[in-house]
Amino acid sequence: MATEGKEEGGLVFHPLDQFIVKPLFGDGAVAWYTPTNVTLWLAIALLCTVLLFVVGSRGRAIVPSRVQSIGELIYGFIYKMVEDVCGKDGIKYFPYIMTLFVFIFLSNYLALIPMSYSPTSMIAVTAILGFGVFFAVTILGFVLHGTKFLGLFWMSDAPVILRPIIAVIEVISYFVRPVSHSIRLAGNIMAGHAVIKVFAGFAALTLVSPVAILGITAIYGLEVLVCGIQAYVFTILTCVYLKDALHPAH
């Protein structure tokens, strides 16, 4: 977490220090195989997923427990989203989309625990998710349709003279997708946590501490909404991209 202190009569705090990747054991350099705080919270998100969908639903009760009810609610919500956006053809890809949503959803909310770490605030994590969706959808499009997948970029309903211009715009827009997909998630999560840390720094000043505490409460409440919204946005955009791969013609 960031450190606060007095330096030359002023308040010093570093809101971005909370995003530093640190080894869990020792203070050495971080290599690709080093267990870090990111590794820890990724593992915790995985553990929570197992507890929610495996342990919590192991009884498969007709009258579900609270944990099973939560799992069934999430399952039904994502299933309906995939069906509505992608159609019946998209149902077979439901497990992949469900996995994305649950991972992002749990990672976002676990990050609201004090002294925790948010993996989805790291562009390295969100870029893997975003580019993973991009490559998966693109490969699927060519596997299912071959060169006809390129019809996604050709708007046959537009005037002939505008079609090449629109095609160039569509191609650029398509290749920007994974960048915007990943930056949107990481940027929103990082910004919220940084703002909370800034208000926490001002809370050390007696004069403005009541206002700062109110600010922390308000931003934290907003982050509770943002965490769920960003998981939803990432997932529904994935469904939209999947729909393009299943039905590429304009």
Buried (B, 14 or more C-beta within 10 A) or exposed (E): BBEBEEEEEEEEBBBEEBBEEEBEEEEEEBEEEBEBBBBBBBEBBBEBBEEBBEEBBEEEEEEBEEBBBBBBEBBEBBBEBBBEBBEEBBEEBBEBBBEBBBBBBBBBBBBBEEEBBBBBBBBEBBBEBBBBBBEBBBEBBBEBBEEEBBBBBBBEEBEEEEBEEBBEEBEEEBEEBBBEBBBBBBBBBBEBBBBBBBBBBBBBEEEEEEEBBEBBEEBBEEBBEBBBEBBBBBBBBBBEBBBBBBBBEB
